[in-house]
Amino acid sequence: MTTTAATFTFPREYRFPAFFTPQPNLTTHHAQLTKWSALILSYARHHRLFKLALSSASETDLFYNARINRRLSVPDIHEVVEFMRKDKRAEYAGTGKDVVFVYWRKPEEWAALIETYVEDTAQKGSVLTVYELSEGEGTKGTELHGMDNEVLLKALNVLVKKGKAQIFGSDDSPGVKFF
């Protein structure tokens, strides 16, 4: 599977109608779930998607291949998400089961990137806002730029638990001090 700046290249399985139909053999079905999980993660990474609305997902090109007129059903999408949740690659956002965070980078992986960014830019001991970390001039050209605030806060909480950061301030404009 390859990607370019402009287009996403789907894996070869995406062209096969059977890929969109749950397979009855357990081994084959597990392989199918693994391939769907990898596809969702690659697609989300390529398009920098952090959340996915499951109720409308079957209408997107991720789950609907118009060339072969096949789509993954909403219950099957939920099954793939459950599979991804077991691997900690997806998590429901809020109490409903419609929106999920898609972790093409787990919060721990984002935390490591944030920590590296803070060290590389000599900002240990500094206070940064969440906005500065995701939208600031300093993060342009980095993977942190444009990051979903909720995922960013999950990553920052990993650093808090490790004693490497402290979050303070109001919910609408939190600040972070790095140690």
Rosetta blueprint (number, residue, H / E / L):
1 M L
2 T L
3 T E
4 T L
5 A L
6 A L
7 T L
8 F E
9 T L
10 F L
11 P L
12 R H
13 E H
14 Y H
15 R H
16 F L
17 P H
18 A H
19 F H
20 F H
21 T L
22 P L
23 Q L
24 P L
25 N L
26 L H
27 T H
28 T H
29 H H
30 H H
31 A H
32 Q H
33 L H
34 T H
35 K H
36 W H
37 S H
38 A H
39 L H
40 I H
41 L H
42 S H
43 Y H
44 A H
45 R H
46 H H
47 H H
48 R L
49 L L
50 F L
51 K E
52 L E
53 A E
54 L H
55 S H
56 S H
57 A H
58 S L
59 E L
60 T L
61 D L
62 L L
63 F L
64 Y E
65 N E
66 A L
67 R L
68 I L
69 N L
70 R E
71 R E
72 L L
73 S L
74 V H
75 P H
76 D H
77 I H
78 H H
79 E H
80 V H
81 V H
82 E H
83 F H
84 M H
85 R H
86 K H
87 D L
88 K L
89 R L
90 A E
91 E E
92 Y E
93 A L
94 G L
95 T L
96 G L
97 K L
98 D L
99 V E
100 V E
101 F E
102 V E
103 Y L
104 W L
105 R L
106 K L
107 P H
108 E H
109 E H
110 W H
111 A H
112 A H
113 L H
114 I H
115 E H
116 T H
117 Y H
118 V H
119 E H
120 D H
121 T L
122 A L
123 Q L
124 K L
125 G L
126 S L
127 V E
128 L E
129 T E
130 V H
131 Y H
132 E H
133 L H
134 S H
135 E H
136 G L
137 E H
138 G H
139 T H
140 K L
141 G L
142 T L
143 E L
144 L L
145 H L
146 G L
147 M L
148 D L
149 N H
150 E H
151 V H
152 L H
153 L H
154 K H
155 A H
156 L H
157 N H
158 V H
159 L H
160 V H
161 K H
162 K L
163 G L
164 K L
165 A E
166 Q E
167 I E
168 F E
169 G E
170 S E
171 D L
172 D L
173 S E
174 P E
175 G E
176 V E
177 K E
178 F E
179 F L
